[in-house]
Amino acid sequence: MGGGLAGLSLALQLRGQFPGMDIVVLERQAHPLPAAAHKVGESTVEIGANYFAETLGLRHHLETSQLRKFGLRFFMSEQRSDIDGVTEVGASRELPTLSYQLDRGLFENFLGNEALRRGIDFRPGVTISGFDLGHDEDTHTVRCRDARGPCTLHCRWLLDASGRAGLIRRRLQLTRDNGHQINAAWFRLDRRLLLDEWSDDPTWRNQCTPPERWRSTNHLLGVGHWAWLIPLASGAHSVGIVADSSLHPIETMQDFPRACAWLGRHQPALAHAIAGSADQLLDFHWLRNVSYGCTQVLSADRWALTGEAGLFLDPFYSPGSDFIAISNTYVCMLIAHDRAREPLAPYARLYQHLYFSFYENTLLLYRQQYPLFGNAELMPIKLLWDYSYYWGVLCQLVFQQRLGDIALFADLTLELEAASALNARMQDFFRHWHALSHGRNPKGLLDQTELAWFAAMNRDLGKRLDDAGIRARLRGNVELLEGLAVMIVERAVADGGATLRGDMPARSCMRQSPALFATA
């Protein structure tokens, strides 16, 4: 149920893994979709990009019909018109592991055509009027209607990829408040926003090679909010605002004029760049309570939720496609157990536990953290930590195809639990540091490529490892995180916050050189 990004990619993954499977995809919207279709999820990062390119075999389309991304880029730009005069965090050149900006209209049209080409029964323009969940060995029933009239389908597996409609989630009342209250407003303009031209300073422009900051997912940060700039292959540009609901009520940005006025107060450089663009406005939308959890996504009764039909984190760091990749993979694993006539209940519990643990650990990067976003002193360091945690742990499990490796999780239980606990303590530490920081915002690019160990973490994501190699890498990355945590604390203390030392762990054996943290 649902043939958007999550549903079509799941169908393609199932077709690749089970060539003879009978797969029907029911999608409400008619195809073809317009270019720059009004959907979120246009920016991919490493896990999602690798999933589309390698797991689904779509690299050629990504390279020829979408935009290669110049990484994530961050500007501490609240109430500043001089984008070249603030702290910037990003890479001066592309990091080795590729990611992409997705024009969702172009991409989902391609996915639909590719599904049909691979023998999947993809049915756009279909309204689901009802469904009944079977139990034990009973089949599920779906009632729907298209231009030809009503239709009833019976299936062994019912997979909900209906997005925020959350058909099964709402039917079974599975939605959970995750304690992270944010709202969002976004729109698309029928023109390119060339951020590199926001400054006449040739030195600033040429800090990046090529000088194409506009290809990044650009984040403009301020207290309790951030704005995104995402270019699309169709030539349009996506612009969004995401904000802590307690600090920036959605009523202040619920239409294009109000959003422009809000940007004028908080992100004047962006407001200036889009001034007079009302005639180029393609769409506008807003959402309250963007982030939510779910109490169940996998069932031994052979139903599952994927993508936003189950849960959603936050657009910051662009994790949406990552969690589609992870949830789709667990669904495919569970179906494989069913086809092997193995008992589903223990695997459904295990895979759901792992999926929820990834969700909860990632949620810590966002929850209660929005007030920090405008802090130019510590936000670059939080970014460094968050990237390292993501590349060092979750990316390893996905790139090395170990999401269902029970033996590995058993062997590394202590290390993975230590990394999770350390991440929680570091996010708490950042909040305490924020309360004591000085508010400095020095001009300059903090170039991620100058940290050799950091760039190496990114470069090595795609290198396949054997059982011993992945265990050694994960243990080494946990040690790196421990060393980085100590150095961050020492940096904060040296910056005048002695009370911050608290109970952060000292290390009896610190393998990492102080150069680990030199650039930041």
Secondary structure in CASP SS format (residue, H / E / C, confidence):
PFRMAT SS
TARGET T0000
AUTHOR 0000-0000-0000
METHOD secondary structure of the structure
MODEL  1
M C 1.00
G C 1.00
G C 1.00
G C 1.00
L H 1.00
A H 1.00
G H 1.00
L H 1.00
S H 1.00
L H 1.00
A H 1.00
L H 1.00
Q H 1.00
L H 1.00
R H 1.00
G H 1.00
Q H 1.00
F C 1.00
P C 1.00
G C 1.00
M C 1.00
D C 1.00
I C 1.00
V E 1.00
V E 1.00
L E 1.00
E C 1.00
R C 1.00
Q C 1.00
A C 1.00
H C 1.00
P C 1.00
L C 1.00
P C 1.00
A C 1.00
A C 1.00
A C 1.00
H C 1.00
K C 1.00
V C 1.00
G C 1.00
E C 1.00
S E 1.00
T C 1.00
V C 1.00
E H 1.00
I H 1.00
G H 1.00
A H 1.00
N H 1.00
Y H 1.00
F H 1.00
A H 1.00
E H 1.00
T H 1.00
L C 1.00
G C 1.00
L C 1.00
R H 1.00
H H 1.00
H H 1.00
L H 1.00
E H 1.00
T H 1.00
S H 1.00
Q C 1.00
L E 1.00
R E 1.00
K C 1.00
F C 1.00
G C 1.00
L E 1.00
R E 1.00
F E 1.00
F E 1.00
M E 1.00
S C 1.00
E C 1.00
Q C 1.00
R C 1.00
S C 1.00
D C 1.00
I H 1.00
D H 1.00
G H 1.00
V C 1.00
T E 1.00
E E 1.00
V E 1.00
G E 1.00
A C 1.00
S C 1.00
R C 1.00
E C 1.00
L C 1.00
P C 1.00
T C 1.00
L C 1.00
S C 1.00
Y E 1.00
Q E 1.00
L C 1.00
D C 1.00
R H 1.00
G H 1.00
L H 1.00
F H 1.00
E H 1.00
N H 1.00
F H 1.00
L H 1.00
G H 1.00
N H 1.00
E H 1.00
A H 1.00
L H 1.00
R H 1.00
R C 1.00
G C 1.00
I C 1.00
D E 1.00
F E 1.00
R E 1.00
P C 1.00
G C 1.00
V C 1.00
T E 1.00
I E 1.00
S E 1.00
G E 1.00
F E 1.00
D E 1.00
L C 1.00
G C 1.00
H C 1.00
D C 1.00
E C 1.00
D C 1.00
T C 1.00
H E 1.00
T E 1.00
V E 1.00
R E 1.00
C E 1.00
R E 1.00
D E 1.00
A C 1.00
R C 1.00
G E 1.00
P E 1.00
C E 1.00
T E 1.00
L E 1.00
H E 1.00
C E 1.00
R C 1.00
W C 1.00
L E 1.00
L E 1.00
D E 1.00
A C 1.00
S C 1.00
G H 1.00
R H 1.00
A H 1.00
G C 1.00
L H 1.00
I H 1.00
R H 1.00
R H 1.00
R H 1.00
L C 1.00
Q C 1.00
L C 1.00
T E 1.00
R E 1.00
D C 1.00
N C 1.00
G C 1.00
H C 1.00
Q C 1.00
I E 1.00
N E 1.00
A E 1.00
A E 1.00
W E 1.00
F E 1.00
R E 1.00
L E 1.00
D C 1.00
R C 1.00
R C 1.00
L C 1.00
L C 1.00
L H 1.00
D H 1.00
E H 1.00
W H 1.00
S C 1.00
D C 1.00
D C 1.00
P H 1.00
T H 1.00
W H 1.00
R H 1.00
N C 1.00
Q C 1.00
C C 1.00
T C 1.00
P C 1.00
P C 1.00
E C 1.00
R H 1.00
W H 1.00
R H 1.00
S C 1.00
T E 1.00
N E 1.00
H E 1.00
L E 1.00
L E 1.00
G E 1.00
V C 1.00
G C 1.00
H E 1.00
W E 1.00
A E 1.00
W E 1.00
L E 1.00
I E 1.00
P E 1.00
L C 1.00
A C 1.00
S C 1.00
G C 1.00
A C 1.00
H E 1.00
S E 1.00
V E 1.00
G E 1.00
I E 1.00
V E 1.00
A E 1.00
D E 1.00
S C 1.00
S C 1.00
L C 1.00
H C 1.00
P C 1.00
I H 1.00
E H 1.00
T H 1.00
M C 1.00
Q C 1.00
D C 1.00
F H 1.00
P H 1.00
R H 1.00
A H 1.00
C H 1.00
A H 1.00
W H 1.00
L H 1.00
G H 1.00
R H 1.00
H H 1.00
Q C 1.00
P H 1.00
A H 1.00
L H 1.00
A H 1.00
H H 1.00
A H 1.00
I H 1.00
A C 1.00
G C 1.00
S C 1.00
A H 1.00
D H 1.00
Q H 1.00
L E 1.00
L E 1.00
D E 1.00
F E 1.00
H E 1.00
W E 1.00
L E 1.00
R C 1.00
N C 1.00
V C 1.00
S C 1.00
Y E 1.00
G E 1.00
C E 1.00
T C 1.00
Q C 1.00
V C 1.00
L E 1.00
S E 1.00
A C 1.00
D C 1.00
R C 1.00
W E 1.00
A E 1.00
L E 1.00
T C 1.00
G H 1.00
E H 1.00
A H 1.00
G C 1.00
L C 1.00
F E 1.00
L C 1.00
D C 1.00
P C 1.00
F C 1.00
Y C 1.00
S C 1.00
P C 1.00
G H 1.00
S H 1.00
D H 1.00
F H 1.00
I H 1.00
A H 1.00
I H 1.00
S H 1.00
N H 1.00
T H 1.00
Y H 1.00
V H 1.00
C H 1.00
M H 1.00
L H 1.00
I H 1.00
A H 1.00
H H 1.00
D H 1.00
R H 1.00
A C 1.00
R C 1.00
E C 1.00
P C 1.00
L C 1.00
A H 1.00
P H 1.00
Y H 1.00
A H 1.00
R H 1.00
L H 1.00
Y H 1.00
Q H 1.00
H H 1.00
L H 1.00
Y H 1.00
F H 1.00
S H 1.00
F H 1.00
Y H 1.00
E H 1.00
N H 1.00
T H 1.00
L H 1.00
L C 1.00
L C 1.00
Y C 1.00
R C 1.00
Q C 1.00
Q C 1.00
Y H 1.00
P H 1.00
L H 1.00
F C 1.00
G C 1.00
N C 1.00
A C 1.00
E C 1.00
L C 1.00
M H 1.00
P H 1.00
I H 1.00
K H 1.00
L H 1.00
L H 1.00
W H 1.00
D H 1.00
Y H 1.00
S H 1.00
Y H 1.00
Y H 1.00
W H 1.00
G H 1.00
V H 1.00
L H 1.00
C H 1.00
Q H 1.00
L H 1.00
V H 1.00
F H 1.00
Q C 1.00
Q C 1.00
R C 1.00
L C 1.00
G C 1.00
D C 1.00
I H 1.00
A H 1.00
L H 1.00
F H 1.00
A H 1.00
D H 1.00
L C 1.00
T H 1.00
L H 1.00
E H 1.00
L H 1.00
E H 1.00
A H 1.00
A H 1.00
S H 1.00
A H 1.00
L H 1.00
N H 1.00
A H 1.00
R H 1.00
M H 1.00
Q H 1.00
D H 1.00
F H 1.00
F H 1.00
R H 1.00
H H 1.00
W H 1.00
H H 1.00
A H 1.00
L H 1.00
S C 1.00
H C 1.00
G C 1.00
R C 1.00
N C 1.00
P C 1.00
K C 1.00
G E 1.00
L E 1.00
L E 1.00
D E 1.00
Q H 1.00
T H 1.00
E H 1.00
L C 1.00
A H 1.00
W H 1.00
F H 1.00
A H 1.00
A H 1.00
M H 1.00
N H 1.00
R H 1.00
D H 1.00
L H 1.00
G H 1.00
K C 1.00
R C 1.00
L C 1.00
D C 1.00
D H 1.00
A H 1.00
G H 1.00
I H 1.00
R H 1.00
A H 1.00
R H 1.00
L H 1.00
R H 1.00
G H 1.00
N H 1.00
V H 1.00
E H 1.00
L H 1.00
L H 1.00
E H 1.00
G H 1.00
L H 1.00
A H 1.00
V H 1.00
M H 1.00
I H 1.00
V H 1.00
E H 1.00
R H 1.00
A H 1.00
V H 1.00
A H 1.00
D C 1.00
G C 1.00
G C 1.00
A H 1.00
T H 1.00
L H 1.00
R C 1.00
G C 1.00
D C 1.00
M C 1.00
P C 1.00
A C 1.00
R C 1.00
S C 1.00
C C 1.00
M C 1.00
R C 1.00
Q C 1.00
S C 1.00
P H 1.00
A H 1.00
L H 1.00
F H 1.00
A C 1.00
T C 1.00
A C 1.00
END
